[in-house]
């Protein structure tokens, strides 16, 4: 894979994260959070998305199946 291909992949990933973050922020506001709460939660989402060891989120049913 060329450097140009790597750059395109990186830019695409940044765009996906930006779009996801905006949708998440709007959903949190619509759910009744204050702007401050929505900003905090969106920043947490972005930080979690950028870590090298992202955690897996499970629904309660899926978590119950693991126990």
Backbone as numpy.savetxt, mean C-alpha at the origin, in Angstrom:
# Nx Ny Nz CAx CAy CAz Cx Cy Cz
17.85 -8.26 -18.65 17.00 -7.09 -18.65 17.90 -5.85 -18.65
17.62 -4.92 -19.52 18.45 -3.73 -19.65 18.13 -2.72 -18.55
19.02 -1.75 -18.39 18.80 -0.69 -17.41 17.52 0.08 -17.74
17.25 0.26 -19.01 16.05 0.97 -19.42 14.80 0.20 -18.99
14.84 -1.13 -19.12 13.72 -1.96 -18.69 13.54 -1.89 -17.17
14.65 -1.89 -16.44 14.59 -1.76 -14.98 13.97 -0.42 -14.58
14.36 0.63 -15.27 13.83 1.95 -14.98 12.34 2.02 -15.26
11.91 1.43 -16.37 10.48 1.40 -16.69 9.70 0.64 -15.62
10.26 -0.47 -15.15 9.61 -1.25 -14.09 9.50 -0.45 -12.81
10.57 0.25 -12.45 10.58 1.07 -11.25 9.54 2.18 -11.35
9.51 2.87 -12.47 8.54 3.95 -12.65 7.11 3.43 -12.62
6.88 2.26 -13.17 5.56 1.65 -13.12 5.18 1.32 -11.68
6.12 0.76 -10.92 5.85 0.42 -9.52 5.54 1.67 -8.70
6.27 2.75 -8.95 6.01 4.01 -8.24 4.62 4.52 -8.58
4.24 4.43 -9.86 2.91 4.87 -10.28 1.81 4.05 -9.63
2.01 2.74 -9.55 1.02 1.86 -8.93 0.89 2.20 -7.45
2.00 2.43 -6.77 1.96 2.77 -5.36 1.27 4.11 -5.15
1.54 5.09 -6.01 0.90 6.39 -5.90 -0.61 6.28 -6.09
-1.03 5.54 -7.10 -2.45 5.37 -7.36 -3.14 4.63 -6.22
-2.51 3.57 -5.75 -3.06 2.79 -4.64 -3.19 3.65 -3.38
-2.17 4.45 -3.13 -2.17 5.31 -1.95 -3.29 6.34 -2.01
-3.50 6.92 -3.18 -4.57 7.91 -3.34 -5.94 7.26 -3.13
-6.15 6.09 -3.73 -7.42 5.38 -3.54 -7.63 5.01 -2.08
-6.57 4.57 -1.41 -6.64 4.21 0.01 -7.00 5.43 0.84
-6.33 6.56 0.59 -6.59 7.80 1.33 -8.06 8.21 1.18
-8.55 8.20 -0.05 -9.94 8.59 -0.29 -10.91 7.64 0.41
-10.61 6.35 0.41 -11.48 5.37 1.07 -11.50 5.58 2.58
-10.34 5.90 3.15 -10.26 6.13 4.60 -11.05 7.38 4.97
-10.93 8.44 4.16 -11.71 9.66 4.40 -13.20 9.35 4.30
-13.59 8.61 3.29 -15.00 8.28 3.09 -15.53 7.42 4.24
-14.64 6.63 4.85 -15.05 5.78 5.97 -15.21 6.57 7.26
-14.85 7.87 7.21 -15.08 8.71 8.39 -13.84 9.17 9.12
-12.67 8.84 8.63 -11.44 9.28 9.29 -11.21 10.77 9.04
-10.51 11.39 9.97 -10.12 12.79 9.77 -8.99 12.83 8.74
-8.70 14.02 8.22 -7.60 14.15 7.26 -6.28 13.72 7.90
-6.10 14.07 9.18 -4.87 13.69 9.89 -4.76 12.17 10.02
-5.85 11.52 10.39 -5.85 10.06 10.49 -5.59 9.40 9.14
-6.24 9.92 8.11 -6.07 9.36 6.77 -4.63 9.53 6.29
-4.04 10.67 6.57 -2.64 10.91 6.19 -1.72 9.93 6.92
-1.94 9.76 8.22 -1.11 8.83 9.00 -1.23 7.41 8.46
-2.46 6.96 8.21 -2.67 5.60 7.72 -2.09 5.40 6.32
-2.23 6.42 5.47 -1.69 6.33 4.12 -0.17 6.28 4.15
0.45 7.07 5.02 1.91 7.01 5.16 2.35 5.64 5.65
1.58 5.05 6.56 1.90 3.70 7.05 1.80 2.68 5.92
0.78 2.82 5.08 0.63 1.93 3.92 1.83 2.05 2.99
2.25 3.28 2.72 3.40 3.49 1.83 4.67 2.90 2.44
4.89 3.15 3.73 6.09 2.58 4.39 6.06 1.06 4.34
4.91 0.47 4.62 4.80 -0.99 4.60 5.02 -1.54 3.20
4.57 -0.81 2.21 4.73 -1.25 0.83 6.18 -1.20 0.37
6.98 -0.36 1.02 8.35 -0.16 0.58 9.38 -0.96 1.38
8.94 -1.69 2.39 9.88 -2.49 3.18 10.30 -3.73 2.41
11.45 -4.23 2.76 11.95 -5.43 2.08 11.29 -6.70 2.61
10.63 -6.62 3.76 9.96 -7.77 4.34 8.51 -7.44 4.62
7.71 -7.27 3.57 6.31 -6.89 3.81 5.56 -8.00 4.54
4.67 -7.60 5.41 3.88 -8.59 6.14 2.69 -9.00 5.29
2.17 -10.16 5.55 0.98 -10.63 4.87 -0.22 -10.30 5.72
-1.26 -9.78 5.11 -2.48 -9.48 5.82 -3.47 -10.60 5.54
-4.09 -11.10 6.59 -5.04 -12.18 6.44 -6.41 -11.72 6.89
-7.44 -12.26 6.27 -8.78 -12.05 6.83 -8.86 -12.92 8.07
-9.81 -12.66 8.93 -9.91 -13.45 10.14 -10.17 -14.93 9.81
-10.95 -15.21 8.77 -11.21 -16.60 8.38 -9.93 -17.30 7.94
-9.12 -16.59 7.14 -7.87 -17.19 6.67 -6.91 -17.39 7.83
-6.88 -16.46 8.77 -6.01 -16.61 9.93 -6.47 -17.77 10.78
-7.77 -17.94 10.93 -8.32 -19.07 11.71 -7.90 -20.39 11.10
-7.84 -20.45 9.78 -7.43 -21.69 9.11 -5.98 -22.05 9.39
-5.17 -21.05 9.75 -3.76 -21.29 10.03 -3.52 -21.81 11.44
-4.50 -21.61 12.31 -4.32 -22.01 13.72 -4.63 -23.48 13.89
